[in-house]
Amino acid sequence: MLVVLVACDGDGTALQPDGAVTVDAPPGCEQPALDQPWLASSLAGWVGGLTVAPRSTVMQRDAARMYLANQLTMIGWTPQTHQYANGANVYATIPATMGSEQQIVVGAHFDTVANSPGANDNASGAAVVLAIARYLKDTPCRRAPVIVAFFDQEELGLFGARAFALTLDPAQTRAVHTIDQVAWDSDNDKRYELELPTPELETEWRAAATAVGVTVTTTTTSGTDHEAFRDRGFAAIGLTEEYVGGDTSPFRHQTGDTASTVKASYLIDAAKLTARVVLGEASL
């Protein structure tokens, strides 16, 4: 019989493997509740902060990198820059506090095409990654390190993610989760797409979706950052809105991709969904 230590994450819906017996985590090791007073305002602030200008030219991307580094510092983590030939990624490694499980990567690209503010594509994904960094600040018992990463030059060919993947060892990495375009839901069905998940990751995300109260479907979509990691043998998955299902932003790569088009409740649910997965992987 499998005995699993689990933390109460505030919503009372811990989903465990078949046959497992769950017991409470040690005192002080509880996961933070998914509903947090800072969540809505922080997500809106991060999207607004990133969309003051497009993030396409060298100077624009430098400004975005500085903004993201400052936000990580304000949360309490130490930002680092990963330089490669024609660009640079921003990341922070959130260390484990106990145990030595395989690392987890959560990332999103921060660049845009020229002339687009890129609120949905992909300030929304970057905001979710910042939210994960914030949740982890309130997660005292972390059995695995988590790398939160912001990739450069996705729009030009996944260059940032491909360069970053070369710095990591698939054998030391449990999973890579990338977030791209999670702020459009015109039919209000709270549905997200899981892009090319492994069977294990699909199981995790489906369980998290049930707990959060949203719906997920799987697709075979590539062409964004998770592909760069999968090509090198990582277990990777992409989270997005209904890109294949047809309920996706009509403003993609246009000047109209502004913060005013972001569906706040859908972005909040994306953050909670991702947090449910990552906190489950990383914490007691």
N, C-alpha and C positions, 0 to 999 in steps of 0.2 A: 504493500500500500504506500502510495506517495503522500508524504506530508509536506505541505507548502506553507511557508511563512508569508502572510499577506498583510498589507497595511490597509486600514480603513481610509479610503480616499474621500470620504465625505458624502458619497452618493449611495453607499450601501449596496453596491451591485458588483461585487468581485466575482468574476467568472474564472473558474479554474479548470485544469485538465480533468478529463473523465477519471473518476476513481480517487481524486485527490481529497485529502482532508485538510481544511484550512484552519489556521489558528491566527490569532492576532499577532501583529508584529510587536517587538519590544516597545515599551513605553518610550515616547519621543521619536519613534520611527514612522509615524503616520504620514502618508502622502497628503499633500495639500488638496483641498477640495477643488474640483474643476471649476466651479462657479466662484470667481474671485472678484472683489470690488474694484480691482485695478484693471481687469481684463478689457472691458469695452473701451474705456478711455485710452488705455495704452495702445491697443490695436489701431484705433482711429488716429492717435498722435503719431504713431510710427508710419502709417500710410501717408499722413499729411506731411511729415517731415521728409519722406523720401520723394514725394511728388512735387516738390517746389520747382523742379526742373527735370528735363529728361536726363537719363544716365547713359549717354552714348559716347560723347567725346571723352578724351583723356581727362580734361579738367572736370567735366561733370562726374565722371566715375571716381576721380580723386575725392571730390566733395562728398559723394555718397559713401565711400569707404570711411572717411573721417566721421561722418554721421553715425554709421553703424558701429564703429569702434567706440565712439563716445557713449552710445546707448549701452553697449556691453559693459563699459566701465561703470556707468551709472547703476546698472543692475548689480554689479559686484564682481564681475569676471574680468580677466586680463585679456584684452584683444591682441591678436597677433596678425601679421600680414604675411601672406605667402606669395612671394614674387615668382612669376614665370616670364617667359620670353616677352610677351606683349601686354601683360596685364598683371593683376594682383587680386587674390582672394583675401577675405577677412574671416578670421575664425577665433574661437576660444575653446580650450579644452577644459571641461568641467570635471574635476577629478572624482574618483570614487572615494568614499569616506570609510568604507569597509568592504572587504572582499576584493577579488581581482578578476571579475568577469570580463568577457570580450567587450571592446569599446562599441559604442553606438554612434552613428553619424546622422545628424539632421541638418539638411541644407536647403538653400533656395538661391536662385540667381538674383542679382540686384541690378543688372544692367538693363537697358531698354534699347529699342531701335531709335533712330534719330527722330526728334520732334514729338515723341510720345512721352507723356508724364509717367506712363506705366503703372497706374494705380493697381489694376488687376494683374497686369503682366510686367513686373511681378513684385510690386511692393506688398501685395497681399501675402505672398509666400514668405517674403523676408520678415513681415510682421509676425507671422505664425512662428517662425524660428526664434525671433526675439521673445515671444511669449513662452516658448519652451525653456529658454534660458532663465526667464523669470520664475517659472514654476519650479525649476530645479534649485533655485536659490532657497526655496522654502521646503526642499526635500532633504532632510538631514542625513538619512541613511541611504547612501548610494553605493550599490554593489558593483557598478560598472562606470567607467568614464564615459562622458558624452561629449562629442565634438559638435558644436553648433557652427555652421559654416555658411558663408555668403559668397557665391561663385560669380566671377567676372565673365563677361563675353559669352554667355550662353547663346545670345542672339546671333553671334557670328559663327557658331559651330561647337558649342559646349567646351570651349577652350579652357575656361577656368576649372570646370569640374574634371576634365580629363587630366589637367596638370595636378590637381589636388589628389586625385585617385592614385597617382603614381607615388605619392608620399606615404600611403597607407598600405598595410598588409591585410589582404582578405582573410587570412587565417586568424588574425587578431581582431576581426571586426564581425560582430554579430549581425548587424543590419545597417543598411543605408536607406534613409527615408528622405525623399526630396519633395518639396512643395512648390507647385507652380499653378497660378491662377485659381484662386479659391474665394472669389468675391462676387460671383454672379449666379443668381438663382431666380430667374424670372417667373418660373412656375411654382415657386415656394414648396418644392417637394423635399427639400433637405437631402438631396442625393449627391453623392460624390463618386468619382471614378478612381479605382485603384489600378494603376498602370503596371502591367507585367509583374504582379507579385509572385513570389515563391509560394508554394502551398502553406508553409508555416507562417509567413507574413500575412497572407490572406486570412488565415484563421485568426491571427491577432487583431487585425483591423476590423474584421467582421464582429468579433466579440466587443471591441471598443465601440463600434457603431451602435450595437444594441444597447450598451450601457449609456451612451450619450443621447440616444433617441434620434439617430439619423440613419440614412440608408446608403449602402455602397454597392457598386457593381464593378466587375473587373473588365479591363480592356487589354488589348495588345499594343497600346500606343507606346511609341518610343519618341526619340527626337527631342528629349529634354534631359536634364542633368542625370537622372537615374541611369540612363543608357551608358554614360561614361563609366560608371562604376560596374554595371553588369558586364560590360565588355572585358573587364579585368578580373571577373570571377567573384565579385561581391554579391551577397544576397541584397537586392535592392528593390525598391518600390517607389512609384511616384503617386502623389495625391493631387487630384485636380478636380475642377467642377465638371459638368457634363459636356466635355469636349467632343466625345464621340456621340453622346446622346442628343446633342444639338442644342442644349441649353447652356450656351457659352457666350461670353461677352462679344457683342458685335463691334466693340471699339478696340479690339486687339490690334496693336501696332498702329494706332491712330492717335491724333491729337485729342480725341474725345475720351481716352482712357484716363479719366480724372477721378479724384477722390469722391466726387459727387455721385459716381456710378457704382460705388462699392455698396453691397448689401451687408450692412453691419452684422445682422443676426447670423447670416451664413458664414461670415468670416469668423465670428465668435465660435460657432459650432466647429469650424475647421480647426481652430486652435485647441478646443477642448478634445476633439477626436484625436488629434496628434498627441496631445499631452497624455491622454489615456494610454496610448500605445507606448510612448517613450518612458513615461513614469513606471509603467508596468515592467518594461524591460530593465530599467536602470535601478529600481529601488527595491527594498525589502517589502 
